[in-house]
Amino acid sequence: MSLNKQTTLPSQTPVYGWTIVVTSLAFVVAQLDVSIVNIALPQIADTYKVDINILQWIVDGYTLAFAVLMLSAGNLSDLFGAQRLFQIGMIIFGISSVACGLANSPFLLIAARVFQGVGAATMIPSSLAILNQTFADTPNKRAKAIGLWTAAGSAAIAAGPIVGGILIKLSNWRFIFFINAPICLAGILLTFFLKKQAKPTLVKKFDILGQVAWMLSITLLIAAVIEWSKLGFTHPLIYGSLLLGGISFIAFLIIENKVSHPMLPLSLFNSVSFNVLLGLGAVLNGFYYGTVFILSLYLQNILHYPPLTAGLAFLPLTAGFVISNLLSGNIINRYGLRTPILIGLTLFAFGFSGLFTASMHTSFWQLSIPFLLISLGMGLAVPAMTTGILSSVDKTLSGTASAALNTVRQAAGAIGVAVFGAIAANGGTAILHTITVSIIAAIVCTIVTIVLSQKYLKKGIW
């Protein structure tokens, strides 16, 4: 079959099916490694004899690199083609995953996790851009495709603790990283079945100064929060990092406003809906990542669950994500984007309120309903949020827009882990205290987001 014929195939043909499969594989491995490591933290700590401070870096080394480089990867996707960047990202991710499994020190593991984040940052914007371009002429099918893509990633992030628990039970924690290699290899091979994308038409320079300023601002902020509990706020490294991080962020905004080809066009923020959706992404990811990090320690260090049982405790999260994501495409097409967002946020808030029962004697089943509600809420809201972001920008900027959304989400996730980890640094009852604080903060922030969504996401497509 010629490439010219492929480009005219209707969207129910195998080429389009392969597109969803391949892009979803990338999202699966990227999201899996956000959460799969959480269930292995006690075993990693035992292997390397390290405290929660180092464990935070093992988790956040990945999400930090993911967040820092996402915008650049989105720009490179728009400049050089999404498929090319997608393949490069899969290669980097696969190799660095093997390096994680072979690491013989915590610092080598952190370094390998950073390179995993580089691979993930390269894959995700390009995978979403491939979907957006492939289904550009069929908005309804695009919504369903994004729903399936999101379902795969959401199921992976929720299933991470379960998969991790099984792998640790069968072997050891190193295999939570080795499992990525064959998946990445399959993804690379399957790219040859994708529809040939149009050559990039954008002509612009790479925004090096903007990238450096962004990298410094986010890295310094998150590093300061992680080290806060160990060094104290009065330590020069802490307030110095916060100060330099703030200056770097201001410099980033100035640079993006001045350069002719910005990494993040500030004109994207002229849309109130775009801004509300970015805020929504930050709220959901920040509290979800931080809470899963703490709950993984809670289940094993407080309730003394073995890794497999702790992983199975997260099963309702997986079920909720799969159910709601698979339904989201039809719900969006029938009711628009605002309805699933508002319902999803409401379920998310109710789910967190259910975690108030967490104590030193909480049963396995008491956590099931809160976990299910949290994932049902996120599973409804995230596909609508993603579709809304892509619908608000020109198709040629889809890589940059999706990168902006995922950058905010990953940065918020890294900050969530850093903040919750800092509060729980003393272990024991401090972990329970952190859960209570996270519940209250999550409910308050979610209610604020509901109010903003109701006010600014207008009817019509919304």
ZAMARGU-4260 file (C-alpha; in steps of 0.2 Angstrom, whole numbers, plus 5000, padded with zeros to 4 digits):
<rodrens>
0) 5000/5000/5000 | 5007/5017/4995 | 5009/5031/5007 | 4998/5042/4997 | 4984/5029/4999
5) 4987/5028/5017 | 4984/5047/5020 | 4967/5045/5013 | 4961/5030/5023 | 4945/5033/5033
10) 4949/5034/5052 | 4942/5016/5056 | 4956/5008/5046 | 4971/4998/5054 | 4983/5013/5051
15) 4973/5024/5063 | 4971/5009/5075 | 4990/5007/5075 | 4992/5026/5079 | 4982/5024/5095
20) 4991/5008/5100 | 5009/5015/5097 | 5006/5032/5105 | 4997/5024/5120 | 5012/5012/5122
25) 5023/5028/5125 | 5011/5035/5137 | 5009/5019/5146 | 5028/5017/5150 | 5030/5035/5154
30) 5016/5035/5166 | 5020/5018/5173 | 5037/5024/5179 | 5029/5039/5188 | 5020/5027/5200
35) 5028/5010/5199 | 5043/5016/5208 | 5033/5021/5223 | 5029/5004/5229 | 5047/4999/5228
40) 5053/5013/5239 | 5055/5003/5255 | 5065/4990/5246 | 5076/5003/5237 | 5079/5011/5254
45) 5084/4994/5262 | 5095/4990/5247 | 5105/5007/5248 | 5102/5011/5266 | 5095/5028/5262
50) 5082/5040/5270 | 5066/5048/5263 | 5076/5062/5256 | 5085/5051/5244 | 5069/5042/5240
55) 5061/5059/5235 | 5075/5062/5223 | 5073/5045/5215 | 5055/5049/5212 | 5057/5067/5207
60) 5073/5065/5197 | 5061/5057/5184 | 5047/5069/5185 | 5058/5084/5186 | 5067/5080/5170
65) 5050/5076/5163 | 5044/5093/5167 | 5059/5103/5163 | 5062/5097/5146 | 5044/5095/5140
70) 5042/5112/5133 | 5058/5110/5123 | 5052/5093/5116 | 5036/5100/5111 | 5045/5114/5101
75) 5057/5101/5093 | 5041/5091/5089 | 5034/5106/5079 | 5051/5110/5071 | 5057/5093/5066
80) 5042/5081/5066 | 5033/5072/5079 | 5037/5054/5073 | 5056/5057/5073 | 5056/5064/5091
85) 5044/5050/5096 | 5057/5037/5090 | 5071/5046/5099 | 5062/5047/5115 | 5058/5029/5115
90) 5076/5024/5112 | 5082/5035/5127 | 5068/5029/5138 | 5072/5010/5135 | 5091/5012/5137
95) 5089/5023/5153 | 5077/5010/5160 | 5090/4996/5159 | 5102/5008/5167 | 5090/5010/5182
100) 5089/4992/5184 | 5108/4990/5184 | 5112/5004/5195 | 5123/4999/5210 | 5121/5015/5220
105) 5107/5027/5224 | 5116/5041/5215 | 5117/5031/5199 | 5099/5027/5200 | 5094/5045/5202
110) 5105/5049/5187 | 5097/5035/5176 | 5080/5041/5182 | 5084/5059/5176 | 5088/5051/5159
115) 5071/5042/5159 | 5063/5058/5162 | 5072/5065/5146 | 5065/5051/5136 | 5048/5053/5143
120) 5048/5072/5140 | 5053/5068/5122 | 5039/5055/5119 | 5024/5062/5126 | 5022/5079/5117
125) 5026/5070/5101 | 5014/5056/5104 | 4999/5068/5107 | 5004/5078/5092 | 5004/5063/5081
130) 4986/5059/5087 | 4981/5077/5085 | 4988/5078/5067 | 4981/5060/5062 | 4963/5064/5067
135) 4964/5083/5063 | 4949/5081/5051 | 4938/5071/5062 | 4936/5080/5079 | 4924/5067/5086
140) 4936/5053/5083 | 4950/5064/5089 | 4941/5065/5106 | 4939/5047/5107 | 4957/5043/5102
145) 4963/5055/5115 | 4951/5047/5127 | 4959/5030/5123 | 4977/5037/5124 | 4972/5045/5141
150) 4964/5029/5147 | 4980/5019/5143 | 4991/5031/5152 | 4979/5033/5167 | 4977/5015/5169
155) 4996/5013/5169 | 4999/5026/5182 | 4986/5018/5193 | 4992/5000/5189 | 5010/5005/5193
160) 5009/5000/5211 | 5001/4983/5207 | 5013/4979/5193 | 5027/4984/5204 | 5021/4973/5218
165) 5019/4958/5207 | 5037/4961/5200 | 5045/4963/5217 | 5035/4947/5223 | 5042/4937/5208
170) 5059/4944/5208 | 5066/4961/5215 | 5063/4979/5213 | 5076/4981/5198 | 5063/4972/5187
175) 5051/4987/5188 | 5063/4996/5176 | 5069/4981/5165 | 5050/4978/5160 | 5051/4994/5150
180) 5064/4989/5138 | 5054/4976/5127 | 5039/4988/5128 | 5050/5002/5120 | 5057/4991/5107
185) 5039/4986/5102 | 5034/5004/5101 | 5049/5009/5090 | 5045/4994/5078 | 5027/4999/5077
190) 5031/5017/5072 | 5033/5010/5054 | 5015/5007/5053 | 5010/5025/5057 | 5002/5037/5044
195) 5016/5047/5036 | 5015/5065/5044 | 5016/5081/5034 | 5033/5089/5034 | 5034/5103/5048
200) 5030/5120/5040 | 5036/5130/5055 | 5052/5139/5053 | 5059/5146/5069 | 5075/5145/5080
205) 5077/5135/5096 | 5074/5145/5111 | 5090/5141/5121 | 5090/5155/5133 | 5071/5152/5138
210) 5075/5133/5140 | 5090/5137/5152 | 5079/5149/5162 | 5065/5137/5164 | 5076/5123/5168
215) 5085/5133/5182 | 5068/5140/5189 | 5059/5123/5191 | 5075/5113/5196 | 5080/5126/5210
220) 5062/5127/5217 | 5059/5108/5218 | 5077/5105/5225 | 5074/5118/5239 | 5057/5110/5244
225) 5065/5092/5244 | 5080/5098/5255 | 5069/5109/5266 | 5065/5096/5279 | 5084/5091/5280
230) 5092/5108/5280 | 5079/5120/5287 | 5072/5136/5278 | 5086/5147/5286 | 5100/5137/5277
235) 5108/5148/5263 | 5106/5134/5251 | 5087/5134/5254 | 5082/5152/5253 | 5096/5155/5240
240) 5088/5142/5229 | 5071/5149/5231 | 5077/5166/5227 | 5087/5161/5212 | 5073/5150/5206
245) 5061/5165/5207 | 5073/5176/5198 | 5075/5163/5184 | 5057/5161/5182 | 5055/5180/5180
250) 5069/5180/5167 | 5060/5166/5158 | 5044/5176/5156 | 5055/5191/5150 | 5064/5181/5138
255) 5048/5172/5131 | 5041/5190/5129 | 5056/5196/5119 | 5062/5183/5108 | 5055/5181/5090
260) 5053/5162/5092 | 5049/5158/5110 | 5049/5141/5118 | 5032/5145/5126 | 5022/5158/5116
265) 5014/5169/5129 | 5000/5172/5118 | 4993/5155/5122 | 4989/5162/5139 | 4977/5175/5131
270) 4964/5162/5133 | 4955/5161/5150 | 4950/5143/5146 | 4968/5138/5142 | 4973/5146/5159
275) 4959/5137/5169 | 4964/5120/5161 | 4982/5122/5165 | 4977/5126/5183 | 4966/5111/5183
280) 4980/5100/5177 | 4991/5107/5191 | 4979/5103/5205 | 4975/5086/5199 | 4993/5080/5197
285) 5000/5089/5212 | 4989/5081/5224 | 4988/5064/5215 | 5007/5061/5214 | 5010/5068/5231
290) 4997/5057/5239 | 5002/5041/5230 | 5020/5044/5236 | 5014/5046/5254 | 5001/5032/5253
295) 5014/5019/5247 | 5024/5023/5262 | 5009/5022/5273 | 5003/5005/5267 | 5020/4997/5269
300) 5028/5007/5284 | 5012/5010/5294 | 5000/4996/5290 | 5015/4984/5286 | 5008/4977/5270
305) 5020/4967/5259 | 5023/4975/5242 | 5011/4964/5233 | 4997/4968/5245 | 5001/4986/5245
310) 5000/4986/5226 | 4983/4977/5226 | 4977/4991/5238 | 4978/5003/5223 | 4968/4992/5212
315) 4952/5003/5213 | 4963/5017/5206 | 4966/5007/5191 | 4948/5001/5189 | 4941/5019/5190
320) 4953/5026/5178 | 4950/5013/5165 | 4931/5015/5167 | 4930/5034/5166 | 4943/5036/5152
325) 4934/5024/5141 | 4917/5033/5144 | 4925/5050/5142 | 4925/5051/5123 | 4907/5048/5121
330) 4903/5060/5136 | 4913/5074/5128 | 4904/5072/5111 | 4887/5072/5119 | 4889/5085/5133
335) 4904/5095/5128 | 4919/5097/5139 | 4913/5107/5154 | 4901/5094/5161 | 4914/5079/5163
340) 4927/5092/5170 | 4914/5098/5184 | 4908/5080/5188 | 4926/5074/5188 | 4932/5087/5200
345) 4917/5084/5211 | 4921/5065/5212 | 4940/5069/5215 | 4935/5080/5230 | 4923/5067/5237
350) 4937/5054/5235 | 4950/5064/5245 | 4937/5067/5259 | 4935/5048/5261 | 4954/5047/5266
355) 4950/5056/5282 | 4947/5038/5289 | 4966/5034/5286 | 4974/5028/5303 | 4985/5015/5310
360) 4971/5003/5309 | 4963/5007/5293 | 4957/4991/5283 | 4961/4987/5265 | 4943/4989/5260
365) 4941/5007/5269 | 4953/5014/5256 | 4944/5006/5241 | 4930/5018/5239 | 4940/5034/5241
370) 4953/5027/5228 | 4939/5023/5216 | 4931/5040/5217 | 4948/5049/5215 | 4952/5039/5199
375) 4934/5041/5192 | 4936/5060/5194 | 4953/5061/5186 | 4948/5049/5172 | 4933/5060/5167
380) 4942/5077/5169 | 4959/5074/5161 | 4953/5069/5143 | 4941/5084/5142 | 4955/5095/5149
385) 4967/5088/5136 | 4955/5090/5121 | 4951/5107/5127 | 4969/5112/5127 | 4972/5105/5109
390) 4956/5113/5103 | 4961/5131/5109 | 4977/5132/5098 | 4982/5131/5080 | 4985/5113/5074
395) 5004/5118/5070 | 5006/5122/5089 | 4998/5106/5095 | 5015/5099/5101 | 5019/5115/5110
400) 5002/5116/5118 | 5002/5098/5124 | 5019/5100/5130 | 5013/5116/5140 | 4999/5105/5148
405) 5010/5091/5152 | 5024/5102/5159 | 5013/5110/5171 | 5006/5093/5176 | 5023/5085/5179
410) 5030/5100/5188 | 5015/5100/5199 | 5017/5082/5202 | 5036/5084/5207 | 5031/5098/5218
415) 5018/5087/5226 | 5030/5073/5230 | 5043/5086/5237 | 5030/5095/5248 | 5022/5079/5255
420) 5039/5071/5257 | 5046/5085/5267 | 5031/5085/5279 | 5032/5066/5281 | 5051/5066/5283
425) 5051/5060/5301 | 5041/5045/5297 | 5028/5036/5308 | 5014/5048/5314 | 5021/5062/5302
430) 5015/5051/5287 | 4997/5051/5295 | 4999/5070/5298 | 5004/5072/5279 | 4989/5062/5273
435) 4977/5074/5283 | 4985/5090/5277 | 4985/5083/5259 | 4966/5079/5261 | 4961/5097/5267
440) 4972/5105/5254 | 4966/5095/5240 | 4947/5098/5244 | 4950/5117/5246 | 4960/5118/5229
445) 4947/5107/5220 | 4933/5117/5226 | 4941/5133/5220 | 4945/5125/5203 | 4926/5119/5202
450) 4921/5137/5204 | 4933/5144/5191 | 4928/5130/5179 | 4910/5134/5181 | 4913/5153/5178
455) 4925/5153/5164 | 4922/5137/5154 | 4908/5143/5144 | 4894/5133/5136 | 4894/5128/5118
460) 4909/5116/5115 | 4912/5118/5134
</rodrens>
